[in-house]
Amino acid sequence: MANTKSAEKRARQSEKRCARNMAIKSAMRTAAKKFRKAVEENRTAELESLLRIAQSRVDKAVSAGVIHKRTGARYKSRLYALLRRVQSAAR
């Protein structure tokens, strides 16, 4: 329990930030999951658009400070590698 007025405010701010960060991270993970599911189900027509959405969510998480920029780069790299594997297997 906060003892001072400033500590109470910091607690409120912390709760807001935590909720916002969880929402951003959840949206990022959901977008990546949708992309991976489309890969599993061989829905090649949608892959490009789903990858763009996932990339956008990762970039937003990085710019909001929810994840580190190198973590975001690694995340996107793995998604792109998966797309390349699917495209090369389709040829």
Order of alpha helices (4+ residues) and beta strands (2+ residues): alpha-alpha-alpha
